[in-house]
């Protein structure tokens, strides 16, 4: 379970920026949307909005031919004008090419286009042609009986590059304020389509034979994460034991929600359970956070139908921001928002509890063109880790293993990154509490002056084995931390200047072995 704990005291002394800042040019194969306003200020290997534009919810990717297609909500005139669906493509889920707008806003009487999902209609159930892409999407629909937030159908015959509007297929018949974010999948046992839909206090489940006519099936009610659960996904995976064996499959219902009453913020929450084609039943009423950071929201989940075993794992990508402060982040670098890295999800028992483990993709290393290996060292209080020359960078991946020496861990181990004059983002390891905290209250200038930004975020991390592993992805404006082979993760935005590239790894109240150090950076 992810918890939020009191703020930790900062560890380590101030350190001026060190290392060489990466060049303004982009390495081959790394796509950057739009033209940077200044060198290196845009994300180097994350999807971001084109110059001056706004990006938020990603839309579930599909494999079309030999490429993945991802859409995201995009507004070039935010906060007015409404959203379009913009399209990106990728061969490897790592490097993405911006392909422009696929669904234009305000081209029908029903307004702009919000979140939804797209399927490949292989059997032509909807009648638009074999293999047509069919999208169910929320539209404000002010002219659909005055009910607003209704589900519209669009279809594509060119692989998702453009879509044609068909009509409103699921009006907001209850007349609720919240009736949005349809996510659709084919349920083979009942041979029909299933939709999950965000409604007040519940996730509605609907079924359809043809993607056009929808019938209410059931509702999953919960107040675990606030009044409204958004951007829901219902999917099935193998459940693995710690030894790698599996004897059953489970369904996961994943939603975006507000964790304020749990001492958290908005985030991505999930339950593990069973689905019979009509009703989702959680194994336990209490769910879990997927990511312990403040900036992993509106997550989408998908599997690869061409994989040797499509139920072995899934993929996920999220919007890296937070409604508590997104409108208070100054637009200083000619873009408004970014998406997370794609991560792999695997369902595994941790103790007796089924949990989704999150790990970065192996192919992610392809964006880095320089690898620096560090020496194994024992660090103690006052004797920090000596990083290899040139390790500091505004965009890099850092891998580290910490190993206990003797019977006791240090009281605290602190890894500080993106350090410069008075700025730093810190990952603090507290072994006696089996906890890791991400601290960004001094991450850089122009940070939003709200508690949701300043508050430390913490996750549980098992130190009892005597070893802890860290994989940390740093980009111009973000950090994503993966712990103990996916047992926990934290994703957050930062505002450090790109000249702040210093690194510091220190121990307080003991000593620890540091090994398997690799820094992969962009030149």
VEXSE-650756 format. One record per residue (C-alpha): residue in three letters; chain; x, y, z. Coordinates in steps of 0.1 Angstrom, whole numbers, plus 5000, padded with zeros to 4 digits. Example, Ala and Ser with C-alpha at 12.3 -4.5 7.8 and 13.67 -1.06 7.14 Angstrom:
// VEXSE-650756
PT res chain    X    Y    Z
PT ALA     A 5123 4955 5078
PT SER     A 5137 4989 5071
END
This chain:
// VEXSE-650756
PT res chain    X    Y    Z
PT UNK     A 5000 5000 5000
PT UNK     A 5013 5034 4991
PT UNK     A 5012 5059 5019
PT UNK     A 5019 5096 5024
PT UNK     A 5042 5103 5053
PT UNK     A 5054 5135 5071
PT UNK     A 5080 5155 5053
PT UNK     A 5116 5143 5057
PT UNK     A 5144 5166 5066
PT UNK     A 5166 5173 5036
PT UNK     A 5199 5152 5035
PT UNK     A 5231 5162 5020
PT UNK     A 5249 5195 5015
PT UNK     A 5242 5219 4987
PT UNK     A 5260 5211 4955
PT UNK     A 5265 5233 4925
PT UNK     A 5255 5220 4891
PT UNK     A 5280 5196 4876
PT UNK     A 5284 5177 4844
PT UNK     A 5280 5188 4809
PT UNK     A 5246 5198 4797
PT UNK     A 5233 5179 4766
PT UNK     A 5235 5195 4732
PT UNK     A 5204 5211 4717
PT UNK     A 5203 5187 4689
PT UNK     A 5181 5156 4691
PT UNK     A 5198 5121 4687
PT UNK     A 5187 5101 4657
PT UNK     A 5154 5083 4664
PT UNK     A 5142 5106 4692
PT UNK     A 5111 5125 4682
PT UNK     A 5104 5159 4697
PT UNK     A 5071 5176 4689
PT UNK     A 5073 5212 4678
PT UNK     A 5102 5236 4679
PT UNK     A 5119 5243 4712
PT UNK     A 5117 5279 4724
PT UNK     A 5152 5276 4738
PT UNK     A 5178 5248 4738
PT UNK     A 5169 5217 4758
PT UNK     A 5139 5231 4777
PT UNK     A 5114 5207 4762
PT UNK     A 5112 5170 4773
PT UNK     A 5139 5151 4754
PT UNK     A 5122 5117 4754
PT UNK     A 5086 5122 4765
PT UNK     A 5056 5130 4744
PT UNK     A 5048 5167 4749
PT UNK     A 5024 5192 4733
PT UNK     A 5035 5209 4702
PT UNK     A 5049 5244 4706
PT UNK     A 5025 5265 4727
PT UNK     A 4999 5238 4730
PT UNK     A 4982 5219 4758
PT UNK     A 4981 5181 4762
PT UNK     A 4963 5160 4787
PT UNK     A 4946 5126 4787
PT UNK     A 4963 5100 4765
PT UNK     A 4939 5077 4746
PT UNK     A 4946 5039 4746
PT UNK     A 4970 5030 4718
PT UNK     A 4963 5004 4691
PT UNK     A 4986 4983 4670
PT UNK     A 4978 4992 4634
PT UNK     A 5000 4973 4609
PT UNK     A 5035 4974 4623
PT UNK     A 5031 5006 4643
PT UNK     A 5015 5016 4675
PT UNK     A 4991 5045 4673
PT UNK     A 4984 5068 4703
PT UNK     A 4961 5097 4705
PT UNK     A 4959 5124 4732
PT UNK     A 4937 5154 4740
PT UNK     A 4953 5185 4725
PT UNK     A 4943 5221 4727
PT UNK     A 4964 5247 4708
PT UNK     A 4944 5276 4723
PT UNK     A 4940 5265 4759
PT UNK     A 4920 5273 4781
PT UNK     A 4895 5282 4754
PT UNK     A 4884 5265 4722
PT UNK     A 4881 5228 4733
PT UNK     A 4902 5197 4726
PT UNK     A 4912 5178 4695
PT UNK     A 4925 5142 4693
PT UNK     A 4961 5144 4682
PT UNK     A 4980 5113 4669
PT UNK     A 5015 5099 4675
PT UNK     A 5029 5067 4661
PT UNK     A 5057 5044 4672
PT UNK     A 5074 5012 4663
PT UNK     A 5087 5004 4698
PT UNK     A 5065 5024 4723
PT UNK     A 5096 5045 4731
PT UNK     A 5102 5069 4702
PT UNK     A 5071 5087 4690
PT UNK     A 5064 5107 4658
PT UNK     A 5038 5135 4659
PT UNK     A 5013 5129 4631
PT UNK     A 4990 5159 4636
PT UNK     A 4953 5161 4644
PT UNK     A 4931 5130 4638
PT UNK     A 4897 5143 4652
PT UNK     A 4892 5180 4649
PT UNK     A 4872 5199 4676
PT UNK     A 4839 5216 4670
PT UNK     A 4832 5202 4636
PT UNK     A 4797 5188 4646
PT UNK     A 4768 5204 4665
PT UNK     A 4779 5184 4696
PT UNK     A 4811 5203 4705
PT UNK     A 4847 5192 4710
PT UNK     A 4860 5157 4717
PT UNK     A 4871 5144 4751
PT UNK     A 4884 5111 4763
PT UNK     A 4872 5077 4749
PT UNK     A 4887 5047 4733
PT UNK     A 4893 5031 4699
PT UNK     A 4889 4994 4688
PT UNK     A 4897 4976 4656
PT UNK     A 4864 4961 4644
PT UNK     A 4879 4930 4628
PT UNK     A 4845 4913 4622
PT UNK     A 4827 4944 4609
PT UNK     A 4801 4943 4638
PT UNK     A 4794 4981 4633
PT UNK     A 4791 4979 4596
PT UNK     A 4818 5004 4586
PT UNK     A 4840 4977 4570
PT UNK     A 4863 4949 4581
PT UNK     A 4891 4962 4602
PT UNK     A 4876 4997 4605
PT UNK     A 4887 5017 4636
PT UNK     A 4857 5026 4657
PT UNK     A 4860 5052 4684
PT UNK     A 4836 5058 4713
PT UNK     A 4843 5093 4727
PT UNK     A 4828 5117 4751
PT UNK     A 4813 5149 4737
PT UNK     A 4797 5177 4756
PT UNK     A 4767 5173 4733
PT UNK     A 4749 5205 4743
PT UNK     A 4723 5198 4715
PT UNK     A 4717 5162 4724
PT UNK     A 4685 5168 4744
PT UNK     A 4703 5192 4767
PT UNK     A 4718 5162 4786
PT UNK     A 4755 5169 4779
PT UNK     A 4784 5144 4783
PT UNK     A 4772 5118 4759
PT UNK     A 4790 5090 4740
PT UNK     A 4796 5096 4703
PT UNK     A 4808 5072 4676
PT UNK     A 4835 5081 4651
PT UNK     A 4851 5057 4626
PT UNK     A 4883 5056 4606
PT UNK     A 4892 5038 4574
PT UNK     A 4928 5050 4572
PT UNK     A 4943 5035 4603
PT UNK     A 4934 5063 4627
PT UNK     A 4949 5092 4608
PT UNK     A 4914 5108 4604
PT UNK     A 4879 5100 4616
PT UNK     A 4844 5105 4604
PT UNK     A 4816 5114 4627
PT UNK     A 4787 5089 4629
PT UNK     A 4765 5102 4657
PT UNK     A 4756 5101 4694
PT UNK     A 4751 5064 4702
PT UNK     A 4747 5065 4740
PT UNK     A 4729 5096 4751
PT UNK     A 4731 5107 4787
PT UNK     A 4698 5090 4796
PT UNK     A 4702 5094 4834
PT UNK     A 4708 5131 4829
PT UNK     A 4738 5130 4853
PT UNK     A 4765 5156 4853
PT UNK     A 4791 5129 4849
PT UNK     A 4787 5105 4820
PT UNK     A 4820 5102 4803
PT UNK     A 4853 5084 4793
PT UNK     A 4840 5053 4776
PT UNK     A 4865 5025 4773
PT UNK     A 4855 4996 4751
PT UNK     A 4868 4960 4746
PT UNK     A 4856 4928 4730
PT UNK     A 4845 4901 4755
PT UNK     A 4850 4868 4737
PT UNK     A 4831 4845 4761
PT UNK     A 4798 4865 4756
PT UNK     A 4807 4876 4720
PT UNK     A 4799 4912 4725
PT UNK     A 4815 4946 4732
PT UNK     A 4818 4958 4768
PT UNK     A 4821 4995 4778
PT UNK     A 4831 5010 4812
PT UNK     A 4818 5045 4817
PT UNK     A 4825 5071 4844
PT UNK     A 4793 5081 4863
PT UNK     A 4787 5097 4896
PT UNK     A 4798 5074 4924
PT UNK     A 4803 5044 4901
PT UNK     A 4816 5028 4869
PT UNK     A 4788 5019 4846
PT UNK     A 4791 4987 4825
PT UNK     A 4773 4985 4792
PT UNK     A 4772 4959 4765
PT UNK     A 4767 4960 4727
PT UNK     A 4766 4936 4698
PT UNK     A 4776 4963 4672
PT UNK     A 4792 4993 4690
PT UNK     A 4761 5013 4681
PT UNK     A 4734 5001 4704
PT UNK     A 4743 4999 4741
PT UNK     A 4725 4983 4770
PT UNK     A 4732 4989 4807
PT UNK     A 4745 4958 4824
PT UNK     A 4757 4967 4859
PT UNK     A 4775 4993 4880
PT UNK     A 4805 4991 4902
PT UNK     A 4801 5017 4931
PT UNK     A 4829 5030 4953
PT UNK     A 4838 5062 4971
PT UNK     A 4874 5051 4976
PT UNK     A 4888 5078 4954
PT UNK     A 4862 5106 4955
PT UNK     A 4828 5113 4939
PT UNK     A 4838 5105 4904
PT UNK     A 4861 5078 4890
PT UNK     A 4875 5088 4856
PT UNK     A 4893 5071 4826
PT UNK     A 4884 5036 4837
PT UNK     A 4900 5004 4822
PT UNK     A 4889 4968 4828
PT UNK     A 4914 4942 4816
PT UNK     A 4925 4907 4823
PT UNK     A 4960 4894 4832
PT UNK     A 4977 4862 4845
PT UNK     A 4983 4863 4882
PT UNK     A 5018 4852 4890
PT UNK     A 5033 4839 4922
PT UNK     A 5067 4851 4934
PT UNK     A 5083 4820 4918
PT UNK     A 5070 4830 4883
PT UNK     A 5043 4804 4881
PT UNK     A 5006 4812 4874
PT UNK     A 4975 4792 4881
PT UNK     A 4947 4817 4874
PT UNK     A 4937 4849 4856
PT UNK     A 4923 4880 4873
PT UNK     A 4905 4911 4861
PT UNK     A 4917 4946 4870
PT UNK     A 4896 4977 4872
PT UNK     A 4917 5008 4870
PT UNK     A 4905 5043 4874
PT UNK     A 4916 5079 4880
PT UNK     A 4904 5095 4912
PT UNK     A 4910 5119 4940
PT UNK     A 4929 5106 4970
PT UNK     A 4925 5136 4993
PT UNK     A 4908 5117 5021
PT UNK     A 4936 5092 5020
PT UNK     A 4963 5119 5024
PT UNK     A 4972 5116 4987
PT UNK     A 4962 5136 4957
PT UNK     A 4947 5127 4923
PT UNK     A 4962 5095 4910
PT UNK     A 4955 5061 4895
PT UNK     A 4938 5035 4916
PT UNK     A 4929 4999 4909
PT UNK     A 4911 4968 4922
PT UNK     A 4918 4931 4914
PT UNK     A 4888 4908 4910
PT UNK     A 4866 4889 4886
PT UNK     A 4844 4898 4857
PT UNK     A 4817 4875 4842
PT UNK     A 4807 4896 4813
PT UNK     A 4781 4916 4833
PT UNK     A 4795 4924 4867
PT UNK     A 4830 4932 4881
PT UNK     A 4835 4918 4916
PT UNK     A 4867 4929 4935
PT UNK     A 4885 4902 4955
PT UNK     A 4889 4928 4983
PT UNK     A 4870 4961 4987
PT UNK     A 4902 4981 4992
PT UNK     A 4922 4989 4961
PT UNK     A 4957 5003 4956
PT UNK     A 4975 5032 4940
PT UNK     A 4994 5023 4909
PT UNK     A 5019 5050 4913
PT UNK     A 5029 5069 4944
PT UNK     A 5038 5102 4927
PT UNK     A 5016 5133 4922
PT UNK     A 5017 5132 4884
PT UNK     A 5004 5099 4870
PT UNK     A 4968 5105 4860
PT UNK     A 4943 5095 4834
PT UNK     A 4963 5064 4827
PT UNK     A 4954 5040 4799
PT UNK     A 4961 5003 4797
PT UNK     A 4965 4980 4768
PT UNK     A 4979 4946 4758
PT UNK     A 4997 4935 4727
PT UNK     A 4975 4910 4707
PT UNK     A 5006 4899 4688
PT UNK     A 5025 4889 4719
PT UNK     A 5034 4853 4725
PT UNK     A 5012 4855 4756
PT UNK     A 4990 4886 4755
PT UNK     A 4979 4880 4792
PT UNK     A 5014 4879 4805
PT UNK     A 5016 4917 4809
PT UNK     A 5001 4950 4798
PT UNK     A 5013 4984 4790
PT UNK     A 5004 5018 4805
PT UNK     A 5010 5055 4799
PT UNK     A 4995 5085 4818
PT UNK     A 4992 5122 4818
PT UNK     A 5020 5137 4839
PT UNK     A 5002 5164 4857
PT UNK     A 4977 5171 4884
PT UNK     A 4944 5191 4884
PT UNK     A 4954 5205 4918
PT UNK     A 4980 5227 4902
PT UNK     A 4982 5222 4864
PT UNK     A 4968 5257 4857
PT UNK     A 4994 5272 4881
PT UNK     A 5025 5259 4862
PT UNK     A 5040 5289 4843
PT UNK     A 5044 5283 4806
PT UNK     A 5081 5291 4804
PT UNK     A 5092 5265 4779
PT UNK     A 5067 5268 4751
PT UNK     A 5047 5236 4760
PT UNK     A 5019 5228 4784
PT UNK     A 5021 5192 4797
PT UNK     A 5036 5159 4788
PT UNK     A 5029 5122 4790
PT UNK     A 5047 5096 4811
PT UNK     A 5070 5069 4797
PT UNK     A 5052 5037 4786
PT UNK     A 5056 5011 4814
PT UNK     A 5050 4974 4816
PT UNK     A 5025 4961 4841
PT UNK     A 5026 4925 4855
PT UNK     A 5002 4911 4881
PT UNK     A 5019 4893 4908
PT UNK     A 5013 4883 4944
PT UNK     A 5033 4903 4969
PT UNK     A 5028 4883 5001
PT UNK     A 4992 4873 4997
PT UNK     A 4981 4905 4979
PT UNK     A 4979 4907 4940
PT UNK     A 4997 4938 4929
PT UNK     A 5005 4954 4896
PT UNK     A 5043 4957 4892
PT UNK     A 5055 4986 4870
PT UNK     A 5088 4984 4851
PT UNK     A 5103 5005 4823
PT UNK     A 5106 4990 4789
PT UNK     A 5140 4975 4779
PT UNK     A 5138 4994 4746
PT UNK     A 5138 5027 4766
PT UNK     A 5176 5025 4767
PT UNK     A 5177 5031 4729
PT UNK     A 5171 5069 4734
PT UNK     A 5204 5072 4753
PT UNK     A 5236 5072 4733
PT UNK     A 5262 5074 4761
PT UNK     A 5266 5049 4790
PT UNK     A 5288 5057 4820
PT UNK     A 5295 5029 4845
PT UNK     A 5303 5038 4882
PT UNK     A 5326 5020 4905
PT UNK     A 5313 4999 4934
PT UNK     A 5318 5019 4966
PT UNK     A 5309 5019 5003
PT UNK     A 5296 5053 5014
PT UNK     A 5293 5066 5049
PT UNK     A 5282 5098 5065
PT UNK     A 5305 5125 5052
PT UNK     A 5318 5103 5024
PT UNK     A 5295 5105 4994
PT UNK     A 5294 5084 4963
PT UNK     A 5319 5095 4936
PT UNK     A 5301 5096 4903
PT UNK     A 5319 5089 4870
PT UNK     A 5330 5121 4852
PT UNK     A 5302 5135 4831
PT UNK     A 5274 5117 4848
PT UNK     A 5253 5148 4854
PT UNK     A 5227 5155 4827
PT UNK     A 5193 5171 4823
PT UNK     A 5180 5140 4805
PT UNK     A 5193 5105 4816
PT UNK     A 5186 5072 4832
PT UNK     A 5203 5062 4865
PT UNK     A 5204 5026 4878
PT UNK     A 5218 5019 4913
PT UNK     A 5218 4990 4937
PT UNK     A 5220 4996 4975
PT UNK     A 5231 4967 4997
PT UNK     A 5231 4965 5035
PT UNK     A 5265 4960 5052
PT UNK     A 5262 4937 5082
PT UNK     A 5230 4937 5102
PT UNK     A 5219 4973 5099
PT UNK     A 5210 4998 5072
PT UNK     A 5219 5035 5075
PT UNK     A 5191 5056 5091
PT UNK     A 5187 5072 5057
PT UNK     A 5202 5071 5022
PT UNK     A 5196 5101 4999
PT UNK     A 5199 5104 4962
PT UNK     A 5196 5140 4950
PT UNK     A 5193 5148 4913
PT UNK     A 5191 5179 4891
PT UNK     A 5211 5198 4917
PT UNK     A 5221 5234 4912
PT UNK     A 5222 5267 4930
PT UNK     A 5196 5263 4957
PT UNK     A 5176 5236 4938
PT UNK     A 5174 5198 4941
PT UNK     A 5150 5169 4938
PT UNK     A 5156 5142 4964
PT UNK     A 5148 5105 4967
PT UNK     A 5152 5095 5004
PT UNK     A 5154 5058 5014
PT UNK     A 5144 5050 5050
PT UNK     A 5151 5013 5055
PT UNK     A 5139 5010 5091
PT UNK     A 5104 5022 5079
PT UNK     A 5106 5002 5046
PT UNK     A 5098 5035 5029
PT UNK     A 5110 5057 5000
PT UNK     A 5101 5094 4997
PT UNK     A 5102 5118 4968
PT UNK     A 5109 5154 4978
PT UNK     A 5106 5183 4954
PT UNK     A 5098 5213 4975
PT UNK     A 5131 5229 4963
PT UNK     A 5131 5214 4929
PT UNK     A 5134 5246 4910
PT UNK     A 5120 5281 4902
PT UNK     A 5085 5288 4890
PT UNK     A 5070 5258 4909
PT UNK     A 5033 5261 4918
PT UNK     A 5028 5275 4952
PT UNK     A 5003 5249 4964
PT UNK     A 5006 5221 4989
PT UNK     A 4999 5193 4964
PT UNK     A 5032 5203 4947
PT UNK     A 5053 5208 4978
PT UNK     A 5041 5177 4998
PT UNK     A 5065 5148 4999
PT UNK     A 5052 5116 4983
PT UNK     A 5061 5082 4998
PT UNK     A 5058 5045 4989
PT UNK     A 5065 5013 5008
PT UNK     A 5097 4995 4997
PT UNK     A 5109 4962 5012
PT UNK     A 5144 4965 5025
PT UNK     A 5143 4933 5045
PT UNK     A 5162 4913 5018
PT UNK     A 5192 4935 5023
PT UNK     A 5191 4949 4988
PT UNK     A 5172 4977 4970
PT UNK     A 5173 4985 4933
PT UNK     A 5165 5019 4918
PT UNK     A 5159 5029 4882
PT UNK     A 5155 5066 4878
PT UNK     A 5144 5084 4846
PT UNK     A 5152 5121 4845
PT UNK     A 5140 5144 4817
PT UNK     A 5140 5182 4813
PT UNK     A 5109 5186 4835
PT UNK     A 5102 5153 4852
PT UNK     A 5114 5123 4872
PT UNK     A 5101 5087 4872
PT UNK     A 5114 5063 4898
PT UNK     A 5110 5025 4897
PT UNK     A 5120 5005 4928
PT UNK     A 5128 4969 4934
PT UNK     A 5120 4956 4900
PT UNK     A 5086 4973 4898
PT UNK     A 5073 4968 4933
PT UNK     A 5067 5006 4935
PT UNK     A 5070 5037 4914
PT UNK     A 5067 5075 4917
PT UNK     A 5063 5099 4888
PT UNK     A 5065 5137 4892
PT UNK     A 5071 5169 4873
PT UNK     A 5100 5192 4883
PT UNK     A 5109 5228 4874
PT UNK     A 5147 5226 4876
PT UNK     A 5166 5247 4851
PT UNK     A 5184 5225 4825
PT UNK     A 5217 5238 4838
PT UNK     A 5211 5221 4871
PT UNK     A 5226 5186 4865
PT UNK     A 5243 5178 4898
PT UNK     A 5241 5144 4915
PT UNK     A 5247 5134 4951
PT UNK     A 5243 5101 4969
PT UNK     A 5249 5101 5006
PT UNK     A 5243 5081 5037
PT UNK     A 5233 5092 5072
PT UNK     A 5237 5072 5103
PT UNK     A 5256 5042 5089
PT UNK     A 5272 5028 5057
PT UNK     A 5259 5011 5026
PT UNK     A 5274 4994 4995
PT UNK     A 5266 5011 4962
PT UNK     A 5269 4989 4931
PT UNK     A 5257 4983 4896
PT UNK     A 5258 5020 4889
PT UNK     A 5250 5029 4853
PT UNK     A 5242 5064 4840
PT UNK     A 5228 5065 4805
PT UNK     A 5225 5099 4791
PT UNK     A 5217 5118 4759
PT UNK     A 5247 5136 4744
END
